[in-house]
């Protein structure tokens, strides 16, 4: 097995580990100080670290410092796709060091002198939303979202804006992966009651009528787009914080498919409830959706949005493809108990089924055959740890914090410069192996190793769950609470029988129900009329009303007509 490396960041500083030895490896970026942030380039060549006094970029392969930036408050960082630039973000604050309107987002050239005094470009972004500029994969274009426009720079020349998209408001910009011709998706939120919409453009043709695909929405609070690897199609994830139907506490999420061919259609899901996760297979044009009230469904769709495989229902909330796309993990982390099932994406067969409790972080190794899980702070502040596993659920290494005062904050594999070949898929687990990996029901020590039928009941004279008095009844009577619960079950069963035996409603019953509904509607409408009369009296008295109150007065004639129609 080729040697791989991963990082840990915590209260004891930044450390580098090797795998499969799982030993600490000395590195130029090792530090016992608390690091406020760590960022890694896509190919694993560079690591950026903010140690509280400065921000340093290291070359991992050559084990040396690339550049040191005099930025002590860096909180967020990102590398450009080809590692030519580093973007840093700090909290916007006005001070003697940073006067008003001093840029808090700065783009630094990594091929400049080791000590950089000034960034290549900077701008003000007070919040974290839309802070990061987005490059195309070849770095020929770079997009930056503002409040009312999107600015494009070409060939990393930030001295002038090459192209613009101007709208009343910009809620998000998404640059599709892949080479030329480039495609850019623009999200415009709802303004003054107008529909929100997403438009997909060919780069350079940004007129409103030039969009190659368009999708509008009644109301959206959060929106994201996930493109496939080629960038030719994507999935729009449109979410509302509140579900108007009242069926879900978590709001409502709808999925739409959009492509450069002009397609824009809703993805039909077969179960009501939230959408927990949507992920494209990195190797094929197919995607998995976790959706529906728990236990949720896990469905595989093709690029035509047709369901092609069902993985069954379980308590999942994350989809985790390995980098090569030949295996996938369906997991339930966070507030779920850590259920993990791995599948072979070619045969769709179950490979393993086990539990990784208290997991708050998961990441595949670059080799795609092992992974790391962690219990990290501040999500869980006690018993911080990390584990290395294989796909069959075997624990390869386990490390726990030495004391309650020590915390583990971040885990990260050091990526490979090139995509490694797909790992061999292990043999699918048998039913006996899956059953053995599941937690077993508790059995008293005296009953272990015996057949289930041979287990003696803890209550005397109990057959089929019902207590029957016998010679030892005077010594082992059921408790009063047990008898009370038994009576409740009997009464509930009797009520169910009566409801099932209830005759079908007659036509007369249905007509009376309709009349009652009409009367109820009329009463509610008359109540609204009384409220309108009170508002009109306030207007006559010279009181200024709010817009929604004036709109309510304007509906008076409509309510009167509705009452007349119901009374006929």
GIRA-V421970 format. One record per pair of residues at least 24 apart in sequence whose C-alpha atoms are under 10 Angstrom apart, sorted by the first residue. I is the first residue (numbers start at 1). J is the second residue. If there is no record, write none. Layout:
<<I/J> <I/J>>
This chain:
<<1/367> <2/367> <3/367> <4/365> <4/366> <4/367> <4/413> <4/414> <4/415> <4/416> <5/365> <5/366> <5/412> <5/413> <5/414> <5/415> <5/416> <6/365> <6/372> <6/411> <6/412> <6/413> <6/414> <6/415> <7/38> <7/410> <7/411> <7/412> <7/413> <7/414> <8/38> <8/386> <8/408> <8/409> <8/410> <8/411> <8/412> <8/413> <9/33> <9/34> <9/35> <9/36> <9/37> <9/38> <9/407> <9/408> <9/409> <9/410> <9/411> <9/412> <10/34> <10/35> <10/36> <10/376> <10/377> <10/384> <10/401> <10/406> <10/407> <10/408> <10/409> <10/410> <10/411> <11/35> <11/405> <11/406> <11/407> <11/408> <11/409> <12/406> <12/407> <12/408> <13/51> <13/407> <13/408> <13/409> <14/38> <14/49> <14/51> <14/410> <15/411> <16/412> <16/413> <16/414> <17/413> <17/414> <18/413> <19/365> <19/388> <19/396> <19/397> <20/370> <20/388> <20/396> <20/397> <21/396> <21/397> <22/388> <22/396> <22/397> <22/398> <22/399> <26/63> <27/58> <27/60> <27/63> <27/64> <28/58> <28/59> <28/60> <28/62> <28/63> <28/64> <28/65> <29/56> <29/57> <29/58> <29/59> <29/60> <29/63> <29/64> <29/65> <35/409> <36/72> <36/73> <36/74> <36/75> <36/76> <36/409> <37/73> <37/74> <37/75> <37/76> <37/77> <37/409> <37/410> <38/74> <38/75> <38/76> <38/77> <38/78> <38/410> <38/412> <39/76> <39/77> <39/78> <39/79> <39/86> <39/412> <40/77> <40/78> <40/79> <40/83> <40/412> <40/413> <40/414> <40/415> <41/78> <41/79> <41/80> <41/81> <41/82> <41/83> <41/86> <41/414> <41/415> <41/417> <42/78> <42/79> <42/80> <42/81> <42/82> <42/83> <42/414> <42/415> <42/416> <42/417> <42/418> <43/81> <43/82> <43/83> <43/414> <43/415> <43/416> <43/417> <43/418> <43/419> <44/83> <44/413> <44/414> <44/415> <44/416> <44/417> <44/418> <45/83> <45/414> <45/415> <45/416> <45/417> <46/79> <46/83> <46/414> <46/415> <47/79> <47/414> <48/77> <48/78> <48/79> <48/86> <48/88> <49/74> <49/75> <49/77> <50/74> <50/75> <50/76> <50/77> <55/88> <57/86> <57/110> <57/114> <60/414> <65/114> <66/110> <66/111> <66/112> <66/113> <66/114> <66/115> <67/108> <67/109> <67/110> <67/111> <67/112> <67/113> <67/114> <67/115> <67/116> <68/110> <68/113> <68/114> <68/115> <68/116> <68/117> <69/108> <69/114> <69/115> <69/116> <69/117> <69/118> <69/119> <70/115> <70/116> <70/117> <70/118> <73/104> <74/104> <74/105> <76/105> <76/128> <76/131> <76/132> <77/105> <77/106> <77/107> <77/132> <78/107> <78/132> <78/133> <78/134> <79/107> <79/108> <79/110> <79/132> <79/135> <80/107> <80/133> <80/134> <80/135> <80/136> <80/137> <80/138> <80/139> <80/142> <81/134> <81/135> <81/136> <81/137> <81/138> <81/139> <82/135> <82/136> <82/137> <82/138> <82/139> <83/109> <83/110> <83/111> <83/139> <84/108> <84/109> <84/110> <84/111> <84/112> <84/139> <84/156> <85/109> <85/110> <85/111> <85/112> <85/119> <85/120> <85/139> <85/156> <86/110> <86/119> <87/119> <87/121> <87/122> <87/131> <87/132> <87/133> <88/119> <88/122> <88/131> <88/132> <89/122> <89/123> <89/124> <89/125> <89/126> <89/127> <89/128> <89/131> <89/132> <90/125> <90/126> <90/127> <90/128> <91/125> <91/126> <91/127> <91/128> <92/124> <92/125> <92/126> <92/127> <92/128> <93/126> <100/124> <101/125> <101/126> <104/131> <105/131> <105/132> <105/133> <106/132> <107/132> <107/133> <107/158> <109/156> <120/156> <120/157> <120/158> <120/159> <121/156> <121/157> <121/158> <121/159> <122/158> <129/171> <129/172> <130/170> <130/171> <130/172> <130/173> <133/173> <134/173> <134/174> <134/175> <134/176> <135/174> <135/175> <135/176> <135/177> <136/175> <136/176> <136/177> <136/178> <136/179> <136/180> <136/182> <136/183> <136/184> <137/175> <137/176> <137/177> <137/178> <137/179> <137/180> <137/182> <138/177> <138/178> <138/179> <138/180> <139/179> <140/179> <140/180> <140/182> <141/175> <141/182> <141/203> <142/175> <143/173> <143/174> <143/175> <143/184> <144/172> <144/173> <145/170> <145/171> <145/172> <145/173> <145/174> <145/186> <146/170> <146/171> <146/172> <146/173> <147/171> <147/172> <148/188> <149/173> <150/186> <152/203> <152/204> <162/204> <163/203> <163/204> <163/205> <163/206> <164/204> <164/206> <165/204> <165/205> <165/206> <165/207> <165/208> <166/206> <166/207> <166/208> <167/208> <171/196> <171/197> <171/198> <171/222> <171/223> <172/198> <172/222> <172/223> <172/224> <172/225> <173/198> <173/199> <173/200> <173/224> <173/225> <174/200> <174/224> <174/225> <174/226> <174/227> <175/200> <175/201> <175/203> <175/225> <175/227> <175/231> <176/200> <176/225> <176/226> <176/227> <176/228> <176/229> <176/230> <176/231> <176/232> <176/233> <176/234> <177/227> <177/228> <177/229> <177/230> <177/231> <177/232> <178/228> <178/229> <178/230> <178/231> <178/232> <179/230> <179/231> <182/231> <182/232> <183/212> <183/231> <183/232> <183/260> <184/211> <184/231> <185/211> <185/212> <185/213> <185/214> <185/225> <185/234> <185/258> <186/211> <186/214> <186/225> <187/215> <187/216> <187/223> <187/224> <187/225> <188/216> <188/223> <189/216> <189/217> <189/218> <189/219> <189/220> <189/221> <189/222> <189/223> <190/216> <190/217> <190/218> <190/219> <190/220> <190/221> <193/218> <193/219> <194/218> <194/219> <195/219> <195/220> <196/220> <196/221> <198/223> <198/225> <198/236> <198/258> <198/264> <199/258> <200/233> <200/258> <200/259> <200/260> <200/262> <201/260> <202/260> <211/260> <211/262> <212/258> <212/259> <212/260> <212/261> <212/262> <212/263> <213/258> <213/259> <213/260> <213/261> <213/262> <213/263> <213/264> <214/258> <214/259> <214/262> <214/263> <214/264> <214/265> <215/256> <215/257> <215/258> <215/263> <215/264> <215/265> <215/266> <216/264> <217/254> <220/252> <220/253> <220/254> <221/251> <221/253> <222/253> <223/253> <223/254> <225/255> <225/256> <225/257> <225/258> <226/257> <226/278> <226/279> <226/280> <227/257> <227/258> <227/259> <227/279> <227/280> <228/279> <228/280> <228/281> <228/282> <228/283> <228/284> <228/285> <228/286> <228/287> <228/303> <229/280> <229/281> <229/282> <229/283> <229/284> <229/285> <230/282> <230/284> <230/285> <231/259> <231/260> <232/258> <232/259> <232/260> <232/261> <233/257> <233/258> <233/259> <233/260> <233/261> <233/262> <233/263> <233/264> <233/285> <233/303> <234/258> <234/259> <234/260> <234/264> <234/280> <234/303> <235/259> <235/264> <235/265> <235/266> <235/267> <235/278> <235/279> <235/280> <235/287> <236/264> <236/265> <236/266> <236/267> <236/278> <237/275> <237/277> <237/278> <239/274> <239/275> <243/274> <247/272> <247/273> <247/274> <247/293> <248/272> <248/273> <248/274> <248/293> <249/273> <249/274> <250/274> <250/275> <251/275> <253/291> <255/289> <256/305> <257/303> <257/304> <257/305> <259/303> <265/305> <266/305> <267/301> <267/304> <267/305> <267/306> <267/307> <268/305> <268/306> <268/307> <269/297> <269/299> <269/307> <270/297> <270/299> <270/307> <271/296> <271/297> <272/296> <272/297> <275/317> <276/316> <276/317> <276/318> <276/319> <277/316> <277/317> <277/318> <277/319> <277/320> <278/317> <278/318> <278/319> <278/320> <279/318> <279/319> <279/320> <279/321> <280/319> <280/320> <280/321> <280/325> <281/319> <281/320> <281/321> <281/322> <281/323> <281/324> <281/325> <281/326> <281/327> <281/328> <281/345> <282/321> <282/322> <282/323> <282/324> <282/325> <282/326> <283/321> <283/322> <283/323> <283/324> <283/325> <283/326> <284/324> <284/325> <284/326> <284/345> <287/319> <288/319> <288/320> <288/321> <288/328> <288/330> <289/317> <289/318> <289/319> <290/314> <290/315> <290/316> <290/317> <290/318> <290/319> <290/330> <291/316> <291/317> <298/330> <300/345> <309/348> <310/348> <311/341> <311/343> <311/348> <311/349> <311/350> <314/339> <314/340> <314/341> <315/339> <315/340> <316/340> <316/341> <318/362> <320/362> <320/363> <320/364> <321/345> <321/363> <321/364> <321/368> <322/363> <322/364> <322/365> <322/366> <322/367> <322/368> <322/369> <322/370> <322/371> <322/422> <322/423> <323/364> <323/365> <323/366> <323/367> <323/368> <323/369> <323/419> <323/420> <323/421> <323/422> <324/366> <324/367> <324/368> <324/369> <324/419> <324/420> <324/421> <324/422> <324/423> <325/368> <325/422> <325/423> <326/368> <326/369> <326/422> <326/423> <326/424> <326/425> <327/351> <327/368> <327/369> <327/391> <327/422> <327/423> <327/424> <327/425> <328/368> <328/391> <329/353> <329/364> <329/391> <331/355> <331/356> <331/359> <331/362> <332/356> <332/357> <332/359> <332/360> <333/357> <333/358> <333/359> <333/360> <333/361> <333/362> <334/358> <334/359> <334/360> <334/361> <334/375> <334/379> <334/380> <335/359> <335/360> <339/438> <340/391> <340/393> <341/391> <341/392> <341/393> <342/391> <342/392> <342/393> <342/428> <342/429> <343/391> <343/425> <343/428> <344/425> <344/426> <344/427> <344/428> <345/425> <346/425> <347/428> <349/427> <349/428> <349/429> <350/427> <350/428> <350/429> <350/430> <350/434> <351/391> <351/392> <351/393> <351/425> <351/426> <351/427> <351/428> <351/429> <351/430> <351/434> <352/391> <352/392> <352/393> <352/394> <352/426> <352/427> <352/428> <352/429> <352/430> <352/431> <352/433> <352/434> <352/437> <353/391> <353/392> <353/393> <353/429> <353/431> <353/433> <353/434> <353/435> <353/436> <353/437> <353/438> <354/392> <354/393> <354/394> <354/434> <354/435> <354/436> <354/437> <354/438> <354/439> <355/393> <355/437> <355/438> <355/439> <356/387> <356/389> <356/393> <356/395> <358/383> <358/384> <358/385> <359/384> <359/385> <359/386> <359/387> <360/384> <361/386> <361/410> <361/411> <361/412> <362/386> <362/387> <362/411> <362/412> <363/388> <363/411> <363/412> <363/413> <364/388> <364/389> <364/412> <364/413> <365/412> <365/413> <365/414> <365/415> <365/416> <366/413> <366/414> <366/415> <366/416> <366/417> <366/418> <366/419> <366/420> <366/421> <367/415> <367/416> <367/419> <367/420> <367/421> <367/422> <367/423> <368/419> <368/420> <368/421> <368/422> <368/423> <368/424> <369/422> <369/423> <369/424> <369/425> <369/426> <370/394> <370/395> <370/396> <370/423> <371/396> <371/413> <372/396> <372/397> <372/398> <372/411> <372/412> <372/413> <373/398> <373/411> <374/398> <374/399> <374/400> <374/408> <374/409> <374/410> <374/411> <375/400> <375/407> <375/408> <375/409> <375/410> <375/411> <376/407> <376/408> <376/409> <376/410> <376/411> <377/406> <377/407> <377/408> <377/409> <377/410> <378/407> <378/408> <378/409> <379/409> <380/407> <380/408> <380/409> <381/405> <381/406> <381/407> <381/408> <381/409> <382/406> <382/407> <382/408> <383/407> <383/408> <384/408> <384/409> <385/409> <386/410> <386/411> <390/426> <391/425> <391/426> <392/426> <392/427> <392/428> <392/429> <393/437> <515/566> <518/563> <518/566> <518/567> <519/563> <519/566> <519/567> <521/562> <521/563> <521/566> <522/559> <522/560> <522/562> <522/563> <522/564> <522/565> <522/566> <522/567> <523/563> <524/563> <525/556> <525/559> <525/560> <525/562> <525/563> <526/559> <526/560> <526/563> <528/552> <528/553> <528/555> <528/556> <528/559> <529/553> <529/555> <529/556> <529/557> <529/559> <529/560> <532/556>>
